[in-house]
Amino acid sequence: MAHLVVVSFRLGGTDGVSIEARKWIEAFEGLGHHVTTLAGDGDGDVIMPELAIRATSAPRLDDVARVLGDADLVVVENFASLPLNVAARDVLYRALDGRRALFRHHDLPWQRPLWRSDDTPREHHLWRHVTINELSRRELEERGVHAVTIRNTFACDPPLGRRDATREVLGVTPERVALMPTRAIPRKNVEAAFAFAEAHNATLWLLGPAEDDYGPTLAALVANSPVRVLRGLPDGFSVHDAYGAADVVVLPSTWEGFGNPVLEAVTHRRPLAVYPYPVLREIESFGFRFFGLDDVTALDAFLNRPDDELLEHNQMIARAHFNVVDLPERLTPLLEALNIKGSQLGSSLMVINDERSPQSERTPHAERRDQLLLVARAIFAERGFQATTMDDIAKEAGFTKPILYQYFESKTELYREIVNQTAEKLLTSLRNAVGEVESPRSKIEVAFRVYFEMVVSETDAFRILFIHSHEGETKGDLRNVELGLVSFLEPLIAVRIKPDHRRQLAAGVVGIAEGAATAWLIQQEGKGWPTPTPGVAERLASRSATLAWGGLRSVELD
């Protein structure tokens, strides 16, 4: 079990970041980890007001470091993404130097008209970055920051909500109700929601509060519109009741980092009318069917005669690709890449139907996932990332493509999991091996031997890593593996030199190993991939270790 600290401007609220942070916290706890929460305001184990949005003073470095304490991993929720408290962000960067950290980006500053800043999140060899959409991941990649995408997840069978009781309390028993389940702020395009409600002769229910000084604008809209407007949740009612009472959900936002109401409408089986904000195209690519804000005739026809087939279609897609039950499994490879191991307790969000120990036997789901990884590894090794399609993998594995997408959201996710598995296995083997010898030279020799034994025995994995990971969007994956190896080697260079000098030497040793491995793989490819000759791993290790040690023993303080 690991100790994780989750840091955010605020936690426990109704905003998207707080809601999604809670899902991750529950997934971490379901995996057996202990979680401490640190926030500027809201509901956290530790509340440090200097971390809040627009706080007037910066937190003390010692105070932040004391809360982080002995944490094995710090998860940073949007804190380094938007310039909402730059002074606190910079203190947090300093507190995280030398610690493992996972930065989760819900929005980025250049995506918001309010900032249009190119303030790129920082990198460190112990840090990893996660985005909630592919658009943000690509934009970070263009700025030299490697990230992976883990989209928001949702309970796919939420409570139905008390439709009749809620509508009676609201006094809307006969009317058509359009629910806008967001805060009222400028980018939510509330004016379009008023126009939508007027076009459909509907009552507009604004669920969230007015923020960011939008109150006067909203008051003017309410005063000047013929639309009846409801505000907030009645006491004793839940958001599930709100969805249950609504006839249609409207999301007119011009920008959303993800857009949780999109999937919440789907899981609550409500039709959605939505503005085509940039990330929506990414969500729609999974096959969802939504209405546009201007689809007045088509939506009216649906509301007059609801089509259960459309609602079921959307819910099936959500269950396959956005199910919160799958979140612990999606987080596990990311945590393992940071050397954070779970207790394999399973997710607290899942229901265990029998008394068998999860460790006693592998589930069919896990076995099928491993099978897909093996098939994909062979195809990626042969064809490379760009030339391989999900159709190729599904066909070779004997599955349909929809089944494949139940296990991996994209080709990129599948590819990166293979790379992460290879890297983690290599680093674990190296750590175990060098811990059994004493002298610096023996450690270097053993490290090279373990390295080349794995290269020779798992050729496909290293073909992917060293030959194909130079392609397009996969370039950053090899770089992360290299950084991990450099960090592993640094302490083995037992010479009295400056830290930056030691890191440069470690990078040089990694270069020797990678260069020799790549050359051997290319030679094997030219020969048609014959069975490796006996003793080849030992010879490669001996030659490389001799070269590396010959250089290291002559290093002096400069």
C-alpha positions in Angstrom: 0.0 0.0 0.0 1.3 3.4 -0.9 0.6 6.8 0.6 -0.8 9.3 -2.0 -1.5 13.0 -1.5 -4.0 14.7 -3.8 -3.6 18.5 -4.1 -6.1 20.9 -5.7 -7.3 24.5 -5.4 -10.5 23.1 -4.0 -12.1 19.8 -3.3 -15.6 18.5 -2.5 -17.4 21.0 -4.7 -19.8 20.6 -7.6 -17.2 21.7 -10.2 -15.8 19.2 -12.7 -12.3 19.1 -11.2 -13.7 18.3 -7.7 -16.0 15.7 -8.9 -13.4 13.9 -11.0 -10.8 14.2 -8.2 -13.2 12.3 -5.9 -13.5 9.5 -8.5 -9.7 9.1 -8.7 -9.4 9.2 -4.9 -12.0 6.4 -4.6 -10.1 4.4 -7.3 -6.8 4.9 -5.4 -8.4 3.7 -2.2 -10.0 0.8 -4.0 -6.5 -0.3 -5.1 -5.4 -0.3 -1.5 -3.7 3.0 -1.2 -4.0 5.5 1.6 -5.0 9.0 0.3 -4.5 12.4 2.0 -6.2 15.4 0.4 -4.8 19.0 0.5 -6.8 21.9 -0.8 -7.1 25.6 -0.7 -10.8 25.4 0.3 -13.7 23.0 0.3 -13.5 19.5 1.8 -10.0 18.3 2.4 -8.0 16.5 5.1 -5.8 19.6 5.2 -7.1 23.0 4.2 -4.4 25.6 3.4 -6.1 28.8 2.3 -3.0 30.0 0.5 -3.6 27.3 -2.1 -7.1 28.6 -3.0 -7.9 30.3 -6.3 -6.9 33.9 -6.2 -5.4 33.7 -2.6 -3.7 36.9 -1.7 -0.6 35.3 -0.2 1.6 32.3 -1.1 2.0 29.2 1.1 5.2 28.6 2.9 7.4 25.9 1.3 7.9 24.3 4.7 4.2 24.0 5.3 3.5 22.4 2.0 6.5 20.0 2.4 5.2 19.0 5.8 1.8 18.0 4.5 3.4 16.0 1.7 5.5 14.3 4.3 6.5 10.8 3.3 4.0 10.5 0.4 5.0 8.0 -2.2 3.2 10.0 -4.9 1.6 13.4 -5.1 -1.4 13.8 -7.5 -1.8 17.4 -8.6 -5.3 18.2 -9.9 -5.2 21.1 -12.3 -3.0 23.1 -10.0 -0.2 23.5 -12.6 -2.7 23.8 -15.5 -4.3 27.2 -15.1 -2.7 30.3 -13.7 -5.3 30.7 -10.9 -2.7 31.0 -8.2 0.7 31.2 -9.7 2.6 31.9 -6.5 1.2 28.8 -4.8 1.9 26.8 -8.0 5.5 27.8 -7.9 5.8 26.8 -4.3 4.3 23.5 -5.1 6.8 22.9 -7.9 9.6 23.5 -5.4 8.0 21.1 -2.9 7.7 18.4 -5.5 11.3 18.6 -6.8 12.8 15.1 -6.2 9.4 13.6 -5.5 7.2 11.4 -7.7 4.2 13.4 -8.9 1.3 13.0 -11.3 -0.1 16.1 -12.8 -3.7 15.9 -14.1 -4.7 18.6 -16.5 -8.3 19.4 -17.0 -7.7 22.6 -18.9 -4.7 24.5 -20.2 -4.2 28.3 -20.2 -4.0 28.8 -23.9 -7.4 27.1 -24.3 -9.2 29.8 -22.4 -9.8 33.4 -23.8 -9.3 34.8 -20.3 -5.6 33.9 -20.3 -4.4 32.9 -23.8 -1.1 32.2 -22.0 1.5 29.8 -23.3 2.7 29.0 -19.7 3.5 25.3 -20.2 3.5 22.9 -17.3 7.0 22.0 -16.1 8.7 18.6 -16.5 10.9 16.5 -14.2 12.2 13.0 -14.6 10.1 11.9 -11.6 6.9 13.5 -12.9 4.2 12.3 -15.3 1.4 14.3 -16.9 -2.2 13.2 -17.7 -4.8 15.0 -19.7 -8.5 14.3 -19.8 -8.7 14.6 -23.6 -6.6 14.0 -26.6 -6.7 17.7 -27.8 -4.8 18.7 -24.6 -2.4 15.8 -24.9 -1.5 16.8 -28.4 -1.1 20.4 -27.5 1.3 19.5 -24.6 3.2 17.2 -26.9 3.7 20.1 -29.4 5.2 22.1 -26.5 7.6 19.3 -25.5 5.6 17.8 -22.6 4.7 14.2 -22.9 1.3 13.1 -21.4 -1.1 10.3 -21.5 -4.9 10.6 -21.9 -7.3 9.2 -19.3 -10.8 10.5 -20.0 -13.3 11.2 -17.3 -15.4 8.2 -16.2 -19.0 7.9 -15.0 -21.4 5.6 -13.1 -23.2 4.0 -16.0 -26.2 2.9 -13.9 -27.0 6.0 -11.7 -30.2 6.3 -9.6 -33.1 7.1 -11.8 -34.2 10.1 -9.8 -37.6 11.1 -8.4 -39.2 12.6 -11.6 -42.7 13.2 -10.4 -41.8 14.4 -6.9 -39.1 16.7 -8.2 -41.4 18.2 -10.8 -44.1 18.7 -8.3 -41.8 20.6 -5.9 -40.6 22.7 -8.8 -44.1 23.4 -9.9 -43.5 22.2 -13.5 -45.8 19.2 -13.7 -47.1 19.8 -17.2 -44.2 21.8 -18.7 -41.3 20.8 -20.8 -38.1 21.2 -18.7 -34.6 21.9 -20.2 -31.9 21.3 -17.7 -28.5 23.1 -17.8 -26.5 21.3 -15.1 -23.6 23.7 -14.9 -22.5 26.8 -13.2 -23.4 30.1 -14.8 -20.2 31.7 -16.0 -19.2 33.5 -19.3 -17.9 30.4 -21.2 -21.0 28.4 -20.4 -22.9 30.5 -23.0 -26.0 30.9 -20.9 -27.6 33.2 -23.4 -27.8 30.3 -25.9 -29.6 28.2 -23.2 -32.2 30.9 -22.9 -32.7 31.0 -26.7 -32.9 27.2 -26.8 -35.6 27.1 -24.1 -37.6 29.8 -25.8 -37.4 27.9 -29.2 -38.7 24.7 -27.5 -41.3 26.5 -25.3 -39.5 25.0 -22.3 -38.8 26.0 -18.7 -35.0 26.5 -18.2 -33.5 25.0 -15.1 -30.1 26.4 -14.2 -28.6 24.0 -11.7 -25.4 25.7 -10.7 -24.6 29.1 -9.2 -23.5 32.2 -11.0 -19.7 32.7 -10.5 -16.8 34.8 -11.9 -18.9 38.0 -11.6 -21.6 36.7 -13.9 -24.4 37.4 -11.4 -25.5 40.8 -12.9 -25.4 39.4 -16.4 -27.6 36.4 -15.4 -30.0 38.7 -13.5 -30.4 40.8 -16.7 -31.1 37.7 -18.8 -33.7 36.5 -16.4 -35.4 39.9 -16.2 -35.5 40.4 -20.0 -36.4 36.9 -21.2 -39.9 35.4 -21.7 -38.5 32.0 -20.5 -39.4 30.8 -17.1 -36.2 30.1 -15.2 -35.6 27.8 -12.2 -32.4 28.1 -10.1 -30.6 25.5 -8.0 -31.7 22.2 -6.4 -34.6 22.2 -3.9 -33.6 21.1 -0.4 -33.5 17.3 0.0 -33.1 16.6 -3.8 -30.1 15.3 -5.7 -28.6 15.8 -9.1 -30.1 12.5 -10.0 -33.5 13.9 -9.3 -32.7 16.9 -11.5 -31.8 14.6 -14.5 -34.8 12.5 -13.8 -37.1 15.5 -13.8 -35.7 17.0 -17.0 -37.0 16.3 -20.5 -33.9 17.4 -22.2 -30.3 18.4 -21.2 -28.8 21.5 -22.8 -25.0 22.2 -22.8 -24.3 25.4 -24.8 -20.7 25.9 -23.5 -18.2 27.2 -26.0 -15.4 25.5 -24.1 -15.2 22.4 -21.7 -12.1 20.5 -20.7 -14.3 17.5 -21.0 -18.0 18.3 -20.5 -19.3 15.9 -17.8 -22.9 16.8 -18.5 -22.6 15.2 -21.9 -22.0 11.7 -20.3 -24.3 12.4 -17.4 -27.1 13.0 -19.8 -26.3 9.7 -21.5 -26.1 7.7 -18.3 -29.3 9.2 -17.0 -30.9 8.4 -20.4 -31.8 11.9 -21.4 -31.5 13.5 -24.9 -28.8 16.1 -25.1 -28.7 19.3 -27.1 -25.1 20.6 -27.2 -22.9 23.3 -28.8 -20.0 21.8 -30.8 -17.2 22.9 -28.4 -13.8 21.5 -29.5 -13.5 18.4 -27.2 -17.1 17.3 -28.1 -15.9 16.0 -31.5 -13.5 13.7 -29.6 -16.4 12.4 -27.5 -18.7 12.0 -30.5 -16.1 10.0 -32.3 -17.0 7.0 -30.1 -20.4 6.9 -31.9 -22.7 9.0 -29.7 -25.8 10.6 -31.2 -26.7 14.1 -29.9 -28.8 17.0 -31.1 -27.4 20.4 -32.0 -28.8 23.6 -30.4 -30.4 24.5 -33.7 -32.0 21.0 -34.3 -35.4 22.4 -33.3 -37.6 20.2 -35.5 -35.7 16.9 -34.9 -35.5 17.4 -31.1 -39.2 18.4 -30.9 -40.1 15.2 -32.8 -38.0 13.2 -30.3 -39.5 14.8 -27.3 -43.0 14.2 -28.6 -42.1 10.5 -29.3 -39.0 9.5 -27.4 -36.7 7.0 -29.1 -35.5 4.5 -26.6 -33.1 3.0 -29.2 -31.1 6.2 -29.3 -30.9 6.4 -25.5 -29.8 2.8 -25.3 -27.3 3.2 -28.1 -25.6 6.1 -26.2 -25.7 4.3 -22.9 -24.0 1.2 -24.4 -21.2 3.3 -25.7 -20.7 5.0 -22.3 -20.6 1.7 -20.6 -17.9 0.4 -23.0 -15.6 3.4 -22.9 -16.4 5.7 -20.0 -17.3 3.4 -17.1 -16.1 4.4 -13.7 -15.9 0.7 -12.8 -12.9 0.4 -15.1 -11.0 3.4 -13.7 -8.8 1.5 -11.2 -7.7 -0.8 -14.0 -6.9 2.2 -16.2 -4.9 3.9 -13.5 -2.9 0.9 -12.6 -0.4 1.0 -15.5 0.2 4.7 -14.8 0.8 4.1 -11.2 3.1 1.1 -11.9 5.2 3.3 -14.2 5.8 5.5 -11.2 6.7 2.4 -9.1 3.4 2.6 -7.1 2.1 -0.8 -6.5 -1.4 -1.5 -5.4 -2.5 -4.2 -2.9 -4.7 -5.8 -5.6 -7.7 -5.4 -3.4 -9.7 -4.4 -6.5 -11.9 -1.3 -6.8 -14.2 -0.2 -4.0 -16.6 0.7 -6.8 -16.9 -2.9 -8.0 -19.2 -5.5 -6.5 -17.5 -8.8 -5.6 -20.0 -11.6 -6.0 -18.1 -14.5 -4.5 -15.5 -15.2 -1.8 -12.6 -16.1 -4.0 -9.4 -14.1 -3.4 -8.6 -11.8 -6.3 -5.0 -13.0 -6.0 -5.9 -16.7 -6.2 -6.8 -16.7 -9.9 -6.9 -14.3 -12.9 -10.2 -13.2 -14.1 -11.3 -13.9 -17.7 -11.2 -10.1 -18.3 -7.6 -9.9 -17.2 -6.6 -13.0 -19.2 -8.2 -11.6 -22.3 -6.5 -8.2 -21.8 -3.1 -10.0 -21.5 -3.9 -11.9 -24.7 -4.6 -8.6 -26.6 -1.4 -7.1 -25.3 0.6 -10.1 -26.6 -1.1 -10.0 -30.0 -0.6 -6.2 -30.3 3.0 -6.4 -29.3 3.8 -8.8 -32.1 2.0 -6.7 -34.7 3.5 -3.4 -33.5 6.9 -5.0 -33.6 6.4 -6.1 -37.1 4.7 -3.1 -38.6 5.3 -0.2 -36.3 2.8 2.2 -34.7 1.8 4.2 -37.8 1.1 1.2 -40.0 -0.9 -0.8 -37.4 -4.6 -0.4 -37.0 -7.0 -1.5 -34.3 -8.7 -3.6 -37.0 -5.4 -5.5 -37.5 -5.1 -6.2 -33.8 -8.8 -7.2 -33.4 -8.6 -9.6 -36.4 -5.4 -11.2 -35.3 -6.7 -11.7 -31.7 -10.0 -13.1 -33.0 -12.2 -10.4 -31.4 -14.4 -7.8 -32.9 -13.2 -4.2 -32.8 -15.9 -3.1 -30.3 -14.6 -5.8 -27.9 -11.1 -4.5 -28.3 -12.3 -0.9 -27.5 -13.8 -2.2 -24.2 -10.2 -2.9 -23.1 -8.2 -0.1 -24.7 -9.7 3.3 -25.6 -7.2 3.8 -28.5 -4.3 2.4 -30.4 -2.1 4.9 -28.6 -3.2 3.7 -25.2 -2.6 0.1 -26.2 0.9 0.9 -27.6 1.9 2.9 -24.5 0.8 0.1 -22.1 3.1 -2.2 -23.9 6.0 0.3 -23.6 5.2 0.9 -19.9 5.1 -2.8 -19.2 8.5 -3.3 -20.8 10.0 -0.4 -19.0 8.7 -1.5 -15.6 9.8 -5.1 -16.0 13.3 -3.9 -17.1 13.7 -1.5 -14.2 12.4 -4.1 -11.7 14.8 -6.7 -12.9 17.7 -4.2 -12.8 17.0 -3.1 -9.3 16.8 -6.7 -8.0 20.0 -7.7 -9.8 22.3 -4.9 -8.7 21.1 -5.2 -5.1 22.8 -8.6 -4.9 26.3 -7.4 -5.7 28.6 -4.9 -3.9 31.3 -3.3 -6.0 30.6 -0.5 -8.4 32.0 -2.4 -11.4 30.0 -5.5 -10.5 26.8 -3.4 -10.4 27.6 -2.0 -13.9 28.4 -5.5 -15.3 25.3 -7.1 -13.8 23.1 -4.2 -15.0 24.3 -4.7 -18.6 23.9 -8.5 -18.4 20.2 -8.2 -17.2 19.5 -5.5 -19.8 20.8 -7.6 -22.7 19.2 -10.8 -21.5 15.9 -9.1 -21.7 16.6 -7.5 -25.1 17.5 -11.0 -26.5 14.6 -12.9 -24.8 11.9 -10.3 -25.5 12.8 -9.1 -29.0 9.4 -7.8 -29.9 9.1 -5.5 -27.0 12.5 -3.9 -27.7 11.8 -3.6 -31.4 8.9 -1.5 -30.4 10.9 0.5 -28.0 14.1 1.2 -29.9 13.1 0.9 -33.6 9.4 2.1 -33.7 9.2 4.5 -30.8 10.8 7.3 -32.9 7.6 7.6 -34.9 5.3 10.7 -34.6 3.3 10.9 -31.3 5.2 7.9 -29.7 8.5 9.8 -29.5 8.0 10.8 -25.9 7.5 7.2 -24.8 11.1 6.2 -25.5 12.3 9.4 -23.8 10.5 8.5 -20.6 12.0 5.0 -20.6 15.4 6.6 -21.1 14.9 9.0 -18.2 13.9 6.2 -16.0 17.1 4.3 -16.8 19.2 7.4 -16.2 17.6 7.9 -12.8 18.3 4.2 -12.0 22.0 4.4 -13.0 22.9 7.7 -11.3 23.4 6.3 -7.8 25.6 3.5 -9.3 28.2 6.0 -10.5 30.3 6.1 -7.3 32.5 9.0 -8.3 32.8 12.3 -6.4 31.4 14.6 -9.1 28.7 17.2 -9.3 25.1 15.9 -9.7 24.7 17.3 -13.2 28.0 15.6 -14.3 26.8 12.3 -12.8 23.5 12.5 -14.6 25.3 13.2 -17.9 27.4 10.2 -17.4 24.4 8.0 -16.6 22.8 9.2 -19.8 26.0 8.2 -21.7 25.8 4.7 -20.2 22.2 4.4 -21.3 23.2 5.5 -24.7 25.8 2.8 -24.9 23.3 0.1 -24.0 20.5 1.4 -26.3 22.9 1.9 -29.2 24.3 -1.7 -28.9 20.8 -3.1 -28.5 19.5 -1.2 -31.5 22.4 -2.3 -33.7 21.9 -5.9 -32.7 18.1 -5.7 -33.4 18.8 -4.2 -36.9 21.3 -7.0 -37.6 18.8 -9.6 -36.6 16.2 -8.0 -38.8 18.6 -8.0 -41.8 19.0 -11.8 -41.3 15.3 -12.5 -41.2 15.1 -12.8 -37.3 16.9 -16.0 -36.8 17.0 -17.6 -33.3 19.6 -15.7 -31.3 22.9 -17.6 -31.0 23.8 -19.0 -27.5 25.7 -16.5 -25.4 24.8 -13.5 -27.4 23.4 -11.6 -24.5 26.6 -12.2 -22.4 28.8 -11.0 -25.3 26.8 -7.8 -25.8 26.8 -7.2 -22.1 30.5 -7.8 -21.7 31.5 -5.5 -24.6 29.2 -2.7 -23.5 30.2 -3.0 -19.8 33.9 -2.9 -20.8 33.4 0.3 -22.8 31.3 1.9 -20.1 33.6 1.0 -17.2 36.7 2.1 -19.1 35.2 5.5 -19.4 33.7 5.7 -15.9 36.9 4.8 -14.0 38.8 7.6 -15.6 36.2 10.3 -14.6 37.5 13.1 -12.4 35.9 16.1 -10.7 36.0 19.0 -13.2 
